Amino acid sequence: MAASLLHSLLLFSLLCISFSVAEPSFRPKALVLPVSKDASTLQYITQINQRTPLVPVSVTLDLGGQDLWVDCDQGYVSSTYRPARCRSAQCSLAKSTSCSECFSTPRPGCNNNTCGLFPGNTVTRIATSGDLGSDVVSIKSTDGKNPGRTVSESQFLFVCGSTFLLEGLASGVKGMAGLGRTRISLPSQFSAAFSFPRKFAVCLSSSTRSNGVVFFGDGPYVFLPNKDVSRSLIYTPLIINPVSTASVYSSGDRSAEYFIGVKSIQINEKLVPINTTLLAINSEGYGGTKISTVNPYTVLETSIYNAVINAFVKELSNVPRVAAVAPFGVCFDAKKIGSTRVGPAVPPIDLVLQSQSVYWRLFGANSMVQVSETVLCLGFVDGGVNPTTSIVIGGHQIEDNLLQFDLAASRLGYQSKSSLCFLAPVSLLQSFPKGVLGVAGLAWAPLSLPSLFNLLSVGIKKKFAICLSSTSSAPGVIFFGYGPYYLLPPTNLDAASILSYTPLLKNPKSPDYYISVKAISINGKNSPISTITMALNPLGHGGVNLSSVVPYTTHRSDIYKPFLKSFSQETKGIPRAKTVESFSLCLRTSAIGFSRVGLRVPEIDLELGSGKTWTIYGANSMKQVGPEVACLAFVDGGVTAEQAVVIGSFQMENNLLVFDLGQLRLRFSSSLFFVRIT
C-alpha cells in the first residue's frame, strides 16, 4: 500500500488553496497534484482549483484522456471564463472541427461562435458535444522534494460537459482530468504554460485512506530516505496507436492513450503460450497493450486470459482454490498464502518488453486482490474475444509504482517493484514533531511492523501489545510477540492475566482494527443508540475502529448526540464550565472528586460483541484543559463520518491492548490504574 506515508505530500493544504498568481519572475520546474482512491468505484480522484473565485473541483483521473472536462450545467460561476471562438488558435490546438451555436441565455458551455469538442466519460464510454473554453487553474509547484508556491494559469483550456456524463463516476466528481497525448491534456498545457519538459509521473495509492500523487515536469522525485527515484527508472518506448481509441473521433486521429510494446508474458520466469500477433497493433488500431487508470484491474483478451490463468494456477498448485468472486476468474484460500515485503507470496508475473532483459514484474501486491479475509483472487479480468486492445494494464497493477511518461522522448520510465511508494516524500516530516523521521505502521497489512517481525523472526508470532502513556515525561511501550507483560511498578503480576477479550473484525476496505460494540452505557444506563447504528456494513462503512493517530474518540453525529445527552443527564449536578474547541461539555473540577482512575464522573461502558465490557473511567473520559476545567474528551465527527466510532488514543492511554492477529481477537484491560500498574 502506498500507505499513509505518501499522503502528507498531498495534504500541504492543496484543498484550501487561496488564489494567488505567482510572481512574474518565478517559473516552477514542476507541479504536483494529490490523487485519492474512491472506495466504491475504485476510481482515482484529484482536485483541480479552477475559476474566479477559485473552486476546488473533484475530477476522475484518466491517464489516456484527451482533455479536462467539467460539468458546466450545474453551478459553473466564474468571472474569468472565456469561450474559445471558432477558428481561433485555441481551437486549432484542440483540433476542433466544429463550431457551435447557443439557443438560450449565454453561459459557460453555451455560447455562439464557439468551437466544439466531444467530452466523454471513459468509464461508461458515453460522449456528447461540448464547448471549448478557458479559465483560471491554480496548482502547487514543487522542487521534487517539498511543495512550493501556488502558481496559476489564467487561460487553461477545458471542455464543458453535461451533467448526465457524470453517471458512473465517483460521488462528488464533476468531470474528468485527461493526461493523454494531446495538446490540451493537463501535462501538455502545464508544460507549455510554465516552459518545463513534457513529462509527468504518476504514483497511485493502493489505499483509500492515503493519497497518491501526480508530478508534472521532470524529476527529481525525492522520497525518504532522501532518494531521487527518477535516477533508477527502467525505460521502454511508448508506442503510438495510429487509430484513435476514443468514443468519438475523426478519420486519421491517433489514439491519445499510452501503449507499450509487450512481447511476451512469463509467470515464475516460465513463458506463457499466447498468440503473440495479438500483442502488436494492426493497421486498424486493434491489439497491443495500453495503460489505463479507468480500468480498475488488468483486462486481457480471452485467449491470453485463459493462458495466463492456467499458467498461474499451475505454478500455485500447492494452494487450494476456492469459488471465484466476480469479476475474477480464479481465487485461492488466502490462509494458505504467505506474505512478503511485496505482497502475497505468489509467482511473479513478468511483462517482457523490448528484450528479455527488460521486463515489468508484477509481484503479489499488484497481481492479487484480497476480496475477503479468507479469499485472494488473481486481479485480471476476461476482456472478451475481440477487444480493441488485447491487454489493458489496469489501476491495481500500477498502484504503488512510479511511472514517468516522457512525451517528448516517447518513453515510459518505471520501477519494476511495488515497494517504491512506501518511501515517503521528505515534505511529510513537516507535520511531525521535531526529530521524527517516519511512521511505524501497526495495521493489518503485509508491510506493517507486526507482519514484518513475524516474517523475519520465527519466534515472533503475529501478536503485539501496546500501552500508551498519558504523560510526556514517561514512555509507553509496544511488545511484539507473546507475553508475559510485566509493567510498572515492579510486580509479579503479569498484566496478560487480567485481560478480557473480544473478536477483531476485518474491514475489507481498510487495514484498521475493528471491534463490535453492541451498546454504550453511562453510569450503568444504556444510551439510546441502536446496535445497527454502530455496525460495520458490507461496503466497509460504519463500525468501530481503534486509532492511535486520532487523539480523542470520535462519534458520528447520530451516535454523538444521544451519547452527549446521556452523559449530560448523569452529570447534571456538576457545575458547567465554558466549553473549549472540539469539546461540547466541560465541567468544573472543583465540584468533582478524584479517584485512582481519574475524576469521579460516570463510567462509560462499551458493551462488546464478546459480551465483555470495556469500561472507560474518568482518566480516559475527561481531559483537563485548565486549572479547574475538564471536558468530556469525545468529539462529534459529523453526519457523514465514514466510521460510526473511532476510539482515539486518549481513551486507550494507560490501558493494555493486545492484538492477536492469529486468533483474530483483541484483549483489553480497561484502565491499569484500577489494578495499580501502568
Stockholm file with secondary structure:
# STOCKHOLM 1.0

chainA/1-678         MAASLLHSLLLFSLLCISFSVAEPSFRPKALVLPVSKDASTLQYITQINQRTPLVPVSVTLDLGGQDLWVDCDQGYVSSTYRPARCRSAQCSLAKSTSCSECFSTPRPGCNNNTCGLFPGNTVTRIATSGDLGSDVVSIKSTDGKNPGRTVSESQFLFVCGSTFLLEGLASGVKGMAGLGRTRISLPSQFSAAFSFPRKFAVCLSSSTRSNGVVFFGDGPYVFLPNKDVSRSLIYTPLIINPVSTASVYSSGDRSAEYFIGVKSIQINEKLVPINTTLLAINSEGYGGTKISTVNPYTVLETSIYNAVINAFVKELSNVPRVAAVAPFGVCFDAKKIGSTRVGPAVPPIDLVLQSQSVYWRLFGANSMVQVSETVLCLGFVDGGVNPTTSIVIGGHQIEDNLLQFDLAASRLGYQSKSSLCFLAPVSLLQSFPKGVLGVAGLAWAPLSLPSLFNLLSVGIKKKFAICLSSTSSAPGVIFFGYGPYYLLPPTNLDAASILSYTPLLKNPKSPDYYISVKAISINGKNSPISTITMALNPLGHGGVNLSSVVPYTTHRSDIYKPFLKSFSQETKGIPRAKTVESFSLCLRTSAIGFSRVGLRVPEIDLELGSGKTWTIYGANSMKQVGPEVACLAFVDGGVTAEQAVVIGSFQMENNLLVFDLGQLRLRFSSSLFFVRIT
#=GR chainA/1-678 SS CCHHHHHGGGGSSGGGCCCCCCCTTCCCSEEEEEEEECTTTCCEEEEEEETTTTEEEEEEEETTCSSEEEECSSSCCCTTCEECBTTSHHHHHTTCCEEECCCSSCBTTBCTTEEEECCEETTTTEECCEEEEEEEEEEEEECSSSEEEEEEEEEEEEEEECGGGGTTSCTTCCEEEECSSSTTSHHHHHHHHHTCCSEEEEECCSCSSSCEEEEEECCCCEETTTEEGGGGCEEEEEECCSSCCSSSCCTTCCCCSEEECCCEEEETTEECCCCGGGGSCCTTSCCCEEECSSSSSEEECHHHHHHHHHHHHHHTTTSCEECCCTTCSCEEEGGGSCEETTEECCCCEEEEEEETTEEEEECHHHHEEEEETTEEEECEEECCSSCSSSEEECHHHHTTCEEEEETTTTEEEECSSSCGGGSCBGGGGGGSCTTCCCCCCCSSSTTSHHHHHHHHCTTCCSEEEEECCSSTTSCCEEEESCCCCBCSSCCSCBGGGGCEEEEEEEETTEEEEEECEEEEEETTEECSCCTGGGCBCTTSCBCEEECSSSSSEEECHHHHHHHHHHHHHHTTTSCEECCCTTCSCEEEGGGSCEETTEECCCCEEEEETTSCEEEECHHHHEEEEETTEEEECEEECCTTCSSSEEECHHHHTTEEEEEETTTTEEEEEEEGGGGTCC
#=GC SS_cons         CCHHHHHGGGGSSGGGCCCCCCCTTCCCSEEEEEEEECTTTCCEEEEEEETTTTEEEEEEEETTCSSEEEECSSSCCCTTCEECBTTSHHHHHTTCCEEECCCSSCBTTBCTTEEEECCEETTTTEECCEEEEEEEEEEEEECSSSEEEEEEEEEEEEEEECGGGGTTSCTTCCEEEECSSSTTSHHHHHHHHHTCCSEEEEECCSCSSSCEEEEEECCCCEETTTEEGGGGCEEEEEECCSSCCSSSCCTTCCCCSEEECCCEEEETTEECCCCGGGGSCCTTSCCCEEECSSSSSEEECHHHHHHHHHHHHHHTTTSCEECCCTTCSCEEEGGGSCEETTEECCCCEEEEEEETTEEEEECHHHHEEEEETTEEEECEEECCSSCSSSEEECHHHHTTCEEEEETTTTEEEECSSSCGGGSCBGGGGGGSCTTCCCCCCCSSSTTSHHHHHHHHCTTCCSEEEEECCSSTTSCCEEEESCCCCBCSSCCSCBGGGGCEEEEEEEETTEEEEEECEEEEEETTEECSCCTGGGCBCTTSCBCEEECSSSSSEEECHHHHHHHHHHHHHHTTTSCEECCCTTCSCEEEGGGSCEETTEECCCCEEEEETTSCEEEECHHHHEEEEETTEEEECEEECCTTCSSSEEECHHHHTTEEEEEETTTTEEEEEEEGGGGTCC
//
